Amino acid sequence: MPAAQANFQCIIDRKIRTAALESLRTFLSAKHISSSLSTLDVLKLWKGLFYALWMCDRPLPQQALCSDLADLIWILPGPAVIPWLRGFWATMAREWTTGIDVLRMEKFLLLVRRMLGASLVWTQVREAKKTKNTKKRTADGETASASLRFDKERVEQMLTLLANWPFRTDEERREEEETDELMPKNVPVGLKLHALDIWVDEAEKAGMLVTGEGPDDSKKSEDDTLSGGDVLERLNKLVDSLRSTTLSKAVRIRSKESLADERLPWNQEEAGEDGADGDDAEWGGLD
C-alpha cells in the first residue's frame, strides 16, 4: 500500500491531499501493482478516499476532488477497472447510512454522479490516439457522434456491476456474496434512489441518447461493439427489472419516474403518437 493511503485518513490540508492523490495515481498507474490488488486492498484505498472527501469542506475543492476520483479509472489497466468500481460501490453502500451525515451528503451525491458518468464513458470504444482529456470532455457532456460505439464486453461487465449494486433488487444475491465476507450485504435505498435520479443524465452525457444511426451502425452484428441505443435499452431493462421486483415503494416509484423520462427515445415516440392522435381528435367547429 502507498503512503498516500495513510495520509488520506486524516487529510484537511489541500496541498497534502493533492500530493497524496498524485502518489495514488503513480501507484495505480503501475500495471503490475494495480492488476494484483486484492479486494481488501481496493476497499482500504476507497476507505481512505472516502475520508479525503469527507474532510473536504469547500464547494470548489469538493467538486475538483470528485472529478479527480472519477478520473482514476483512466489510469487503471482494463482488467482492474471493474474491481476498482466494485470497491467504490461497496464503500458507498457501507457508509451511506452510517458514515455520511446530512451536512456532507451533497458532495457524496456528486461523487456518485461523477463515478457513474465515468463508468458509462469507460464502455465507449476509443481510438488509441484519443487522450484522457478527450475522455473527460465527453464525460462532461460534450455532444457525441451518432456513430459512437460501445465495447460489448465492457458493457456486459458494467451492467453486471450495476445490477449487483445500485440497481440490485432486494431479493437478489451478488455472485461474490457467498465467498467474500468483506462486501456489505445490502444496498441502502437512498443510494438506489440517487442512482435512479441520475442514470438518464449520465447516459445522455456518455452519448447513449444520440438519435439517428452512424454510417457504421449497420455492421454492429459483425463486430464486438454496440450502439448507444443498444446500451441504453439494456440499461432501461435493468431499471425496469428493479421497478418490477423491488419491495421498496420508494424505489418502485422512482424507477417508474426515471423510465418515463422524456429524453428516452421510446418516450419521445410515444409522445409524438399521442400528439398526433390529439390533433386528429381536435374539434373542427360547426359545419
Beta strands, then each sheet from edge to edge (+ up, - down):
strand 1: 149-151
strand 2: 225-227
sheet 1: 1+ 2-
end
